[in-house]
Each structure stands twice: as C-alpha cells, then as structure tokens.
C-alpha cells in the first residue's frame, strides 16, 4: 500500500464483468439470507436508530468531510498523468504542497470514522450473531456497492485511456483473483495492486469497523454474563480493551510501513475518534480524553509523523466546535453540506475521470502550462459531476 499517492498502477488479465457481478450478487444474497427473522428485526431496530441519528445531522462534520475529500481529489489531480507534469512550471509550490501534504487529509476520515462508528454502536442494545451478520452485510451494502460500481467504471476507464496514451497510471485488465480480492477488501493483504487510487482506505476502514464491532459484541456478551450491561458499561469496557492496541499502534506498528495493509497500523487515529465521541457525548471524562490526545502527540514527536498531527488537529477542532455550539449549527450553506454528502462518491469516482481526461487530453492539453491547467480544471469539474451522479444514482439509494 502506498501512503504517498494513495493508489498505484496495477496489472492483470481480462475478466468478464457478467460473471463477476453474478458471483457478487450470490455472495450478498448468502449474507442476507443467513440472518434469521429475529436477526432481521434486530438490524431493522438498529437501522431505525441510525435514521433518527441521521435526522440530527452534524453539519460541521459534513464540512470536514467535504474539505478532506477535496484535498484528496486535488492530491490525485496533480499526482497522476501527463497534465500535472505540464502544469508544474507555473505552480511548483502549490503542486508540491498538494503532493506532499494534501494526502494526509485521509486522517480526517479515520478520526471521523471512529467517531461515527462509536456514535452508532453506543445505541445498539442487542448483539446476537444474527445482528452481527446483518450489521456487516448492511455495512458492506452501503459502502461496497458504490465501490464495486466504481471498480467496473475504473476498468472501463483504464481500457479507454489505454487507447490514447501509455502511462504508468494505467492498469492492465484485472485477473479473476484480483477482482475477487478487491470485492472482499483484501487486495492489499493478498498482494494485488489496486485497480484505482485511494481504495486502500476503504479496505482499512472496513477492517477497523469489524474490529470495533466484534470488540463491542464480545464486551457486551461478557458483561451480560456478569449481569445486565448498560450501553455505557459496554463502551467503557471497549475503551479499556482497545487502548493497549491503540498505543501499540501509535508507538510501534504505525512506525513500520510493512503493517500498513492492516488495521493495526491505523488504530491509533481511529481510536482517537472513538474517544472524541465519548467526550463530546459527556460519557468519558475530559481528562481521560486529553490524556490519550497527549499520548498521540508524544508518539508524533518520538517518531515525527505529520499525519498524526492532522488526526490530533481534527479531534481538537471537532471538540472546540462542540464546545462553541457550532457542531450542529454551522455551516448553514447548502453547497458545503452537499459536498459533504457526496464526498464518498466523489472520493470513489474521481480517479477514473481524471485518468480518461488525462489520456484524451495528452495531445490537446499539454501544448502549454496554461492548457494543462485548463485540462486539470476540466477533470475536476467532470469529477464533481460524476460524484454527484454516483451519489444520486447509487449511494443515496442504499441509505
């Protein structure tokens, strides 16, 4: 996994889309059928709770997601293809900054991911096996279906781009194993190169979700054997279980790139989001939250890692927003809020778009730095349109 460019050019062999879609449909069907009627009711109860939470949106967090997704999109726009090379002479400092630092915005997603997962599971009352299966299936359906649609579009985009240019950013047609590994979020673990940029994050996020979900279920089951377990008791036990893992991540695993295909590499930032949610909800003492924040800072100093400083900054900003009463009140801007809603779809779809624009424009937009800048602007605009289309056509229908 590459943390510098959040994606890599890949190789493979052609595989029919129809067969892959059939395999995927059957796999999802197995997950859905495996839950009993009781399990389905439990998941429905949880889903109802999630809907009520969604009704109380946090616009400030939508703003942070929108900002982070924009930075990552621009990181890729100036990193891949011939257009960034052509435009570099007129904006070297800006492009260098976007290449070196904008990619760290992914830490915002990790912190907010931990925050939202804790916010959701803190209200879950039943953790039966059926519920767990339903939860995992529901999660895969919500993030996995738009992702799989994007993979098909990325394969098509690579095939189209290959007709117009030869470039390292273009991947070869995928193999069967490569596609199945991507569908299971195992491509990095199994050593396959990613078919599009940035999807390493989705695999890690899914691992982190499973880690927290299974820890929560285990803590709840253990407490129930000792008596009735309240939601706060379960969450407190989860924090006690995960804090050693988070510290091990901060002071050891996160310092060694060989672990970056696994959740353990990123647990420190994700756990910060969990702690933040408990502090914001006033379910955890502020002193304990500050203590963990201080440990993250110490880890960032012991082995300088600016990405951890981004995670700390995100947590501090969210906490300050809550204290100043703007977490649920600002911004009241429809455009910003909309960009926050489509941030996931934009994150998924922008690379296939920029790849095609770079390939089509290799002879048209590279005649001058100004034309190359125009080409990058076209890629950005089309990415926004494609992100909106993916959101309304696929993602929003799965919520």
Secondary structure as UniProt FT lines:
FT   TURN            3..5
FT   HELIX           17..34
FT   HELIX           37..55
FT   HELIX           59..77
FT   TURN            78..79
FT   HELIX           82..87
FT   HELIX           88..90
FT   HELIX           92..100
FT   HELIX           102..105
FT   HELIX           106..121
FT   TURN            122..123
FT   HELIX           129..164
FT   TURN            168..169
FT   HELIX           176..183
FT   TURN            184..185
FT   TURN            187..191
FT   TURN            197..199
FT   HELIX           200..225
FT   HELIX           231..251
FT   HELIX           253..255
FT   HELIX           257..259
FT   TURN            260..261
FT   HELIX           263..265
FT   HELIX           267..280
FT   TURN            281..282
FT   HELIX           286..302
FT   TURN            303..304
FT   HELIX           306..323
FT   TURN            324..325
FT   TURN            327..329
FT   HELIX           334..341
FT   HELIX           343..360
FT   TURN            361..365
FT   HELIX           369..393
FT   HELIX           395..398
//
